[in-house]
Amino acid sequence: MNYSDRYLRQIASLAPVDVMLADVAIRIQLSPTDYQHAIDHYHAINEWLEREGSPVAGLVRNFIRRAASPSARPSRVTRATTSSTST
C-alpha cells in the first residue's frame, strides 16, 4: 500500500498483534489521579500489615508496589523466614 503519511506507513508495516498489544498498553495506562490512588492504597496496606498487633507484623520482608509507571518496580511480597533451632 502507498501511504503518504509516515506514521501510517509505519503502522501499516507492523503485525496486527503488535498494534493490538500497543492498544492494550495505552488503554490500561493509569491516569495521574488513579496512580496517586494506587500509591495511597499501597501505603495504607503496608501500614495495616505492620501495625501493632497485626498477626503478620514482621513477617513481610518486602512489600513493593506493582509497576504502574515505567519507573516503578514490579510487585513482590516475600515472607521473612524464621528458623527454629531445636535443642
N, C-alpha and C positions, 0 to 999 in steps of 0.2 A: 504494500500500500504506500501511497505517496502522501505523507503528511507534511504540511508546510510548517507547522508549529513544532519546535524542537522537543517540547515536553510530550506532545502527543506521539512523536516518533519514539521517544524513549519508553513511554508506557506501552506502546504497541509492540516493542521488542521484548517485553517481559512475559514470562509464562503466566497464565491465568492464576495459578496457585500463589505466585508471588504478589500479584495485585490483591488477591483476597486476603492474604496474610497482612499486607500493609494496611488494608482497610480495617481489619480487626484490631490491629495495633492502635490505629488512630481512634477507633470507637471506644476502646477500653481505657484510654488515657484519662487520668483523673484531672478534674478542674482544680485550680489552686484552692478553692473552698473545700472540695471533697478531700483533697490531700491533707489540708490542715485538720479536718475532722478525723482522718485516719491517724495522724500523729497524736492528736488529743486522746483518741481511744487507746493507742499504743501505750501512752504514759499512764492512763487510768488502769489498764490491765496490769502493767508492770508494778504499779503501786499496790494494787489489790493482791497480787501474788506475794509480794514481800511485806505485807502489813503484819503487825504484831498479832500473833495468834493464828496466823494462816497455817494450815496443815502442810503447805508446800514451801513455806518460808525457808530460804537457804538451800532448797533442792534444785531450783532453776539457776543454772550457772550462767547461761547466755540467753537473753531474750532480745532478739534483734528484729527490727521491723522488716516487713516484706518490701521488696523493691516496688516502689510506686513512682519513682523518678529514676532517670539514668544514673544519678549519683548515689542512690540508696543501695544498701546491701541486701542480699536475699534473707528471707526469714529463717531463723534457726532457733530452736529451743532445745537445749541439752540439759540433762539432769546431772547434778553433781553425784559422783559415785561415792558411796560410803563403804569403807572397807571395815569389816568387823574382824577383830582378832580373837581367836579362841585360845584359851589357856589350858 
